[in-house]
């Protein structure tokens, strides 16, 4: 007789709930603390969709305004940040749709990220002992990863960024994207495979070089 399967551990409580409850009751200072906690994180998220810094700040402000107005709709079924993330993504998408009416502004706002930005930056900066050739190779790989991520379908790219950049769990990503956890796992797997397939030839070519 097989041993009984232990129950899954309960989900960690959302540490933001007390502040959310206070904000819902009209405590503006509590909501200001939530804004302070997540503002930079939300701005970094939006900056991966919109490249114009001024627009990033405007969209972030609109995100928090919408969240404040919709606090009564937050039921605590997901983490507060997961809920806030969805609002930020939807607000950014709405802004980009409106920008499409002016192609010049839209092109500027959605220009590819520069190599100085945080998205998929190599984990370690080149040290002084590395050669210029090695540093160039690292930059080429980073650029190839960014290009591969940018070329992904939107649903795959969003799932991958949530996992690799935001560090959300599969359960949190499923809640944020409104999809089953199995779909989330499939999207992340397919996204990683697509990025690896595009970057692998570059790594193989560099592996035979001597720096």
C-alpha positions in Angstrom: 0.0 0.0 0.0 1.5 3.3 -1.0 2.0 6.1 1.4 -0.6 8.8 1.3 0.4 11.9 -0.7 1.0 14.8 1.7 -1.2 17.8 1.1 0.3 20.8 -0.7 1.6 23.5 1.6 -0.8 26.4 2.0 0.0 29.5 0.0 2.0 32.1 1.8 -0.2 34.9 3.1 -0.1 38.2 1.2 1.9 40.6 3.4 0.2 43.5 1.6 -3.3 42.6 2.7 -3.3 44.8 5.9 -2.3 47.8 3.9 -4.9 47.0 1.2 -7.6 46.7 3.8 -6.6 50.1 5.3 -6.5 51.7 1.9 -9.9 50.3 1.1 -11.2 51.9 4.3 -10.0 55.3 3.1 -6.5 55.4 4.6 -4.5 57.2 1.8 -1.2 56.8 3.7 -1.6 53.1 3.5 -2.0 53.2 -0.2 0.9 55.6 -0.5 3.0 52.9 1.2 1.9 50.4 -1.4 2.9 52.9 -4.1 6.3 53.4 -2.5 6.8 49.7 -2.3 6.0 48.9 -5.9 6.6 52.0 -7.9 10.1 51.2 -9.2 9.1 47.6 -9.9 6.0 48.7 -11.9 8.1 51.3 -13.8 10.7 48.6 -14.7 7.9 46.4 -15.9 6.3 49.1 -18.1 9.7 50.1 -19.4 10.0 46.7 -21.0 6.9 47.6 -23.1 7.3 51.3 -23.6 10.8 52.8 -24.1 9.9 56.5 -23.6 10.8 57.4 -20.0 8.2 60.1 -19.8 5.5 57.7 -21.0 6.7 55.1 -18.5 6.1 57.5 -15.6 2.7 58.6 -17.0 1.6 55.0 -17.4 2.9 54.0 -13.9 0.9 56.9 -12.4 -2.2 55.8 -14.3 -1.7 52.3 -13.1 -1.7 53.3 -9.5 -4.7 55.6 -10.0 -6.7 52.7 -11.6 -5.6 50.4 -8.8 -6.8 52.8 -6.2 -10.2 53.2 -7.9 -10.5 49.4 -8.2 -9.4 48.4 -4.7 -12.9 47.3 -3.8 -12.6 44.7 -6.6 -9.5 43.1 -5.0 -10.6 40.0 -3.3 -7.2 38.6 -2.2 -7.5 35.5 -4.4 -4.0 36.4 -5.8 -1.1 38.4 -4.4 -1.6 42.1 -4.5 1.4 42.6 -6.8 0.0 40.0 -9.2 -3.2 42.0 -9.3 -1.3 45.3 -9.7 0.8 43.7 -12.5 -2.3 43.0 -14.6 -3.5 46.5 -14.2 0.0 47.8 -15.3 0.1 45.6 -18.4 -3.4 46.5 -19.4 -2.7 50.2 -18.9 0.5 50.0 -21.0 -1.3 48.1 -23.8 -4.1 50.6 -23.9 -1.5 53.4 -24.1 0.3 51.7 -26.9 -2.9 51.2 -28.8 -3.6 55.0 -28.5 0.0 55.8 -29.6 -0.5 53.8 -32.9 -2.6 56.7 -34.1 0.7 58.6 -34.4 3.2 56.3 -36.0 6.2 58.5 -35.3 5.5 58.7 -31.6 4.7 55.0 -31.5 8.0 54.1 -33.2 9.9 56.2 -30.7 8.0 54.8 -27.7 8.5 51.2 -28.7 12.1 51.3 -30.0 14.3 48.3 -29.0 16.0 48.5 -25.6 19.5 49.7 -25.5 22.2 47.4 -24.2 22.4 49.6 -21.0 18.9 48.6 -19.9 18.2 46.0 -17.2 16.2 43.4 -19.2 18.2 40.3 -19.6 21.5 42.0 -18.6 24.2 39.5 -17.9 24.4 38.5 -14.3 27.9 39.7 -13.9 29.6 42.8 -15.4 32.9 42.2 -17.2 35.8 42.5 -14.9 39.0 44.3 -15.6 40.8 41.0 -16.3 38.5 40.2 -19.3 39.7 41.0 -22.7 37.9 43.5 -25.0 37.0 40.5 -27.2 35.4 38.6 -24.3 33.4 41.7 -23.4 32.3 42.1 -27.0 31.2 38.5 -27.1 29.2 38.9 -23.9 27.4 41.9 -25.3 26.7 40.0 -28.5 25.1 37.2 -26.5 23.0 39.7 -24.5 21.8 41.4 -27.6 20.9 38.1 -29.2 18.9 37.1 -26.1 17.0 40.5 -26.1 16.3 40.1 -29.8 15.0 36.5 -29.3 12.8 37.6 -26.4 11.4 40.5 -28.4 10.6 38.1 -31.3 8.5 35.9 -29.1 4.7 35.9 -29.4 3.2 38.2 -26.7 1.8 35.4 -24.5 5.2 33.6 -24.4 7.2 36.7 -23.8 4.9 37.9 -21.0 5.1 34.5 -19.2 8.9 34.3 -19.6 9.4 37.9 -18.3 7.2 37.2 -15.3 9.2 34.1 -14.4 12.7 35.2 -15.2 12.6 38.9 -14.5 9.8 39.4 -12.0 10.5 36.1 -10.2 6.8 35.2 -9.9 5.9 31.6 -9.1 3.9 29.5 -11.6 0.8 29.9 -9.5 1.2 33.7 -9.5 1.8 33.8 -13.2 -1.3 31.7 -13.8 -3.3 34.2 -11.7 -1.7 37.2 -13.4 -2.3 35.9 -17.0 -5.7 34.3 -16.2 -4.6 30.9 -17.6 -4.2 27.4 -16.1 -0.9 26.6 -14.6 -0.3 23.9 -17.2 -0.6 26.5 -19.9 1.9 28.8 -18.0 4.5 25.9 -17.8 4.0 25.2 -21.5 4.5 28.9 -22.5 7.6 29.3 -20.4 9.1 26.0 -21.8 8.4 27.1 -25.4 9.8 30.6 -24.8 13.0 29.2 -23.3 13.4 26.8 -26.2 12.9 29.5 -28.7 15.4 31.8 -27.0 17.9 28.9 -26.7 17.5 27.9 -30.3 18.3 31.5 -31.5 21.3 32.0 -29.1 22.8 28.5 -29.3 24.6 29.0 -32.7 26.2 32.2 -31.4 27.5 30.4 -28.2 28.7 27.4 -30.3 30.7 29.7 -32.6 32.2 31.5 -29.6 33.1 28.4 -27.8 35.8 27.5 -30.4 37.5 30.9 -30.1 40.4 31.6 -27.8 40.4 35.0 -26.1 
